[in-house]
C-alpha cells in the first residue's frame, strides 16, 4: 500500500474507490499546498460528515446513475483503497469536474477498511484508532418518517428529492 493518502469525505471516497468518480475536485491552492500530483495514493474516508453534505452528494451521485450506500454503511476514519492520480486539471467537459481544479483518477482498488487518522492535502498515513461511529441521523437514513410514513410502501425505492439539495460548501 502506498504511504501517501488523500482524505475525502463520504460518499465521494466510496465513489472514487468504486470507480464511479474519476475526478476529485479541489482548489488550486489546496493542490499546491498539499503537494498533490501524479502517482498511486491511498484514499482515506474522512471521519466527519454532516447530513446536508451527504444529502447533496447522494443527489449528485444519483444524477450520474450511481446508487450510493446508506451513510451508516460507509466506513469513515479509515483507508478504503488506492487509486492512481494521473494529473491535475483546471478545465474539463466531464460532469464530475466542478471547481477550480481537480485530480484525475484511474484504476481504483478497494481494500478492507484500515482505521487511520486523516489530514489535509497529501499526508503520510499510519494505521491506528477506530472507525468513526455512525451519527444518529446516519442510522435513520432511508427509514420511513414516523409522522408521514413516507417510504414504507416502497422501501427499496431510491430516496428522491423534489428539488436538488443546497450545495453545502
C-alpha positions as CSV (number, residue, x, y, z in Angstrom):
1,X,0.0,0.0,0.0
2,X,1.3,3.5,-0.7
3,X,2.2,5.5,2.3
4,X,0.7,8.7,0.9
5,X,-3.1,9.3,1.2
6,X,-5.7,11.9,0.5
7,X,-8.6,12.3,2.8
8,X,-12.0,12.6,1.1
9,X,-15.5,12.9,2.7
10,X,-18.0,10.1,2.1
11,X,-19.7,9.2,-0.1
12,X,-17.2,10.7,-2.5
13,X,-14.4,8.4,-1.1
14,X,-16.7,5.4,-1.8
15,X,-17.5,6.7,-5.3
16,X,-13.8,7.0,-6.1
17,X,-12.9,3.5,-4.9
18,X,-16.0,2.0,-6.6
19,X,-14.8,3.6,-9.9
20,X,-17.7,6.0,-10.3
21,X,-15.9,9.3,-9.7
22,X,-12.9,9.9,-12.0
23,X,-12.1,13.4,-10.8
24,X,-11.6,14.7,-7.2
25,X,-12.2,18.5,-7.2
26,X,-10.0,20.7,-5.1
27,X,-8.9,24.3,-5.2
28,X,-5.6,25.1,-7.0
29,X,-4.4,26.4,-3.6
30,X,-5.1,23.2,-1.8
31,X,-3.5,21.1,-4.6
32,X,-0.3,23.3,-4.4
33,X,-0.3,23.4,-0.6
34,X,-0.9,19.7,-0.3
35,X,1.8,19.0,-3.0
36,X,-0.7,16.9,-4.9
37,X,0.5,15.3,-8.1
38,X,0.6,12.1,-10.1
39,X,1.2,8.7,-8.5
40,X,-0.6,5.9,-6.7
41,X,-2.1,7.0,-3.4
42,X,-4.5,5.7,-0.7
43,X,-7.9,7.1,-0.3
44,X,-8.8,7.9,3.3
45,X,-12.5,8.2,4.1
46,X,-12.7,11.3,6.4
47,X,-14.3,10.8,9.8
48,X,-16.5,13.9,9.5
49,X,-19.8,14.0,7.6
50,X,-22.8,16.3,8.0
51,X,-26.3,15.3,6.9
52,X,-26.6,18.2,4.4
53,X,-23.3,17.2,2.8
54,X,-24.4,13.6,2.4
55,X,-27.8,14.7,1.0
56,X,-26.1,16.8,-1.6
57,X,-23.5,14.1,-2.6
58,X,-26.2,11.4,-2.6
59,X,-28.2,13.5,-5.0
60,X,-25.2,14.4,-7.1
61,X,-24.1,10.7,-7.4
62,X,-27.7,9.7,-8.2
63,X,-27.7,12.3,-11.0
64,X,-24.9,10.2,-12.6
65,X,-26.9,7.0,-12.1
66,X,-24.8,5.9,-9.1
67,X,-26.7,4.3,-6.2
68,X,-25.0,5.4,-3.1
69,X,-24.9,3.2,0.0
70,X,-26.6,4.4,3.2
71,X,-24.5,6.7,5.3
72,X,-24.3,4.2,8.2
73,X,-22.8,1.6,5.7
74,X,-20.0,3.9,4.6
75,X,-16.8,3.4,6.7
76,X,-15.2,6.6,8.0
77,X,-11.9,7.4,9.6
78,X,-10.0,4.8,7.6
79,X,-8.1,3.9,4.4
80,X,-10.6,2.3,2.0
81,X,-8.4,1.6,-1.1
82,X,-5.9,3.0,-3.6
83,X,-6.2,5.0,-6.8
84,X,-3.8,6.3,-9.5
85,X,-3.7,10.1,-9.8
86,X,-2.8,10.8,-13.4
87,X,-2.6,14.6,-13.3
88,X,-4.1,17.9,-12.3
89,X,-6.7,19.6,-14.5
90,X,-8.1,23.1,-14.5
91,X,-10.8,22.6,-17.1
92,X,-12.8,19.6,-18.2
93,X,-16.1,18.7,-20.0
94,X,-16.7,15.9,-17.5
95,X,-19.8,16.2,-15.4
96,X,-17.6,15.2,-12.5
97,X,-15.5,18.4,-12.8
98,X,-17.0,21.1,-10.7
99,X,-14.4,23.5,-9.4
100,X,-11.2,25.4,-9.9
101,X,-9.1,22.3,-10.3
102,X,-9.2,18.5,-10.0
103,X,-7.1,15.4,-9.7
104,X,-7.8,12.8,-12.5
105,X,-8.1,9.3,-11.1
106,X,-7.9,5.8,-12.7
107,X,-7.5,2.2,-11.6
108,X,-9.2,2.2,-8.1
109,X,-8.6,-0.8,-5.9
110,X,-10.6,-1.3,-2.7
111,X,-9.3,-2.8,0.5
112,X,-10.8,-3.7,3.8
113,X,-11.1,-0.5,5.9
114,X,-7.9,0.3,7.9
115,X,-8.5,2.7,10.7
116,X,-6.3,5.7,10.4
117,X,-6.4,9.4,11.3
118,X,-6.7,11.8,8.3
119,X,-5.1,15.1,7.5
120,X,-5.4,17.9,4.9
121,X,-3.7,17.5,1.5
122,X,-1.5,14.5,0.7
123,X,-0.3,13.0,4.0
124,X,1.7,10.1,5.2
125,X,-0.8,7.9,6.9
126,X,-0.4,5.5,9.8
127,X,-2.8,2.8,10.9
128,X,-4.4,3.5,14.3
129,X,-7.5,4.4,16.1
130,X,-11.0,3.1,15.3
131,X,-13.6,3.6,12.6
132,X,-15.9,6.6,13.2
133,X,-19.2,5.6,14.7
134,X,-22.4,6.5,12.8
135,X,-24.2,9.5,14.0
136,X,-27.9,9.2,14.9
137,X,-29.1,10.7,11.6
138,X,-27.0,8.1,9.7
139,X,-28.7,5.1,11.2
140,X,-32.1,6.6,10.4
141,X,-31.3,7.4,6.7
142,X,-33.9,6.0,4.4
143,X,-36.3,4.7,7.0
144,X,-39.9,5.9,7.0
145,X,-40.7,9.2,8.6
146,X,-42.8,8.4,11.7
147,X,-45.1,11.4,11.1
148,X,-45.8,11.0,7.3
149,X,-44.9,7.2,7.0
150,X,-43.4,8.0,3.5
151,X,-41.1,5.4,2.0
152,X,-42.8,2.4,3.7
153,X,-44.9,1.4,0.6
154,X,-41.7,1.1,-1.5
155,X,-38.8,0.5,1.0
156,X,-36.4,-0.4,-1.7
157,X,-37.1,2.7,-3.8
158,X,-34.3,5.3,-4.1
159,X,-34.6,8.3,-1.9
160,X,-36.0,11.1,-4.1
161,X,-35.6,14.9,-3.8
162,X,-38.3,17.2,-5.1
163,X,-35.6,19.8,-5.8
164,X,-31.8,19.4,-5.6
165,X,-30.4,19.8,-2.1
166,X,-28.5,23.0,-1.4
167,X,-24.7,22.7,-2.0
168,X,-23.3,22.7,1.5
169,X,-19.9,24.3,0.7
